[in-house]
Amino acid sequence: MKGALVIFGSDNVEVHQNDVEWCSGAGSLDGAHSGAQVTITNAQGEKVGIGELDDGEWMDRHERCQMDFTIAAYREMPAMLTFFTGDDI
């Protein structure tokens, strides 16, 4: 399963520049960075998949940072999953 964590607003994002431009969470969202663990749980709170965030792509025009992730399922994935907002990170 593939997904993305998107952080809106330049106040919540730190933009980095090496050979390429990339981003991560800032302030209360500083746990959102490349390599951070992503865990998917079902309604009973059981882990059904795990992955990690990729490098963030800064989309300046929209003032958002998008970090893609891929989840490797180790239990049957439910038909519907609940995702959390940045306040839950």
N, C-alpha and C positions, 0 to 999 in steps of 0.2 A: 504494500500500500504506500502511496506517495502522498505527501501533503506539504503544507507550508505554514510557517509562523510568520505573521506580518505585524510589524510594529509601526504605528502611525505617529507622526509628529516629530520634528527635529529635536525637541527637548528630550525625547525618550530614546534617541539613537546616537551612537558614537560612530563617526565615519573615519575610516582608516585609509591611508594611502601608502602603498609600497609600489610594486610594479603595476598593480591594479587597485581600483578602489573597492572597498568592501566595508561592511558595517556590522555592528553588534548592538545589543541593548545597552542602555545607560540608566543611571540612577537606580530606581527600584526594579528595573528590568535588566540589570547587569548580568544576571544569570543566563540570559539568552545570548549565546555566543557559539561560534564554530566548535563542534565537538560536544556540546552540552547534550545530555541524555534526554530523549523523548520517550515517555512511557504511555501506552494506551491501555486503559482499563475498561472492563465491561461494567454493567449496572451494579453488579455485586462487589465491585472494587477489585476483582481479580485481574492481574496483568495478562493481557492477550497479545501484546507486541511491544517491541523495544527498538529504538534506533537512536540516531544522533543528528543534530543540526549541521547542515553544510555551511560554508561561508555565506555571509549575508550579502545580498545585492542591494546597493543603495539606489533608490529610484528618486532622484532629486526633485524632479518635476512634481511628483506626488507626495514628497516628503514621507517616504516609508522605506523600511528595511524589510526585505523578504528573505527568509532563511528556509530553504527546502529541506525535507527529510524523507527518508525511506524507512518504513517499518517492516522488519522481518517478523512475521507471525509465528508464534510458537504455541498458540492455541487457536482453535477455530475462531475466526473473526465474526463478531456479531453483525447482524444486518444493519444495525444503526449504532453509531458511536457518539459519545458526547465529547466535545472538545472544550477547552477552557480558555478564558480570556487572559490577557496579560496580568490581571490582578491575581490570578491563581498560580502564577509561576513561582 
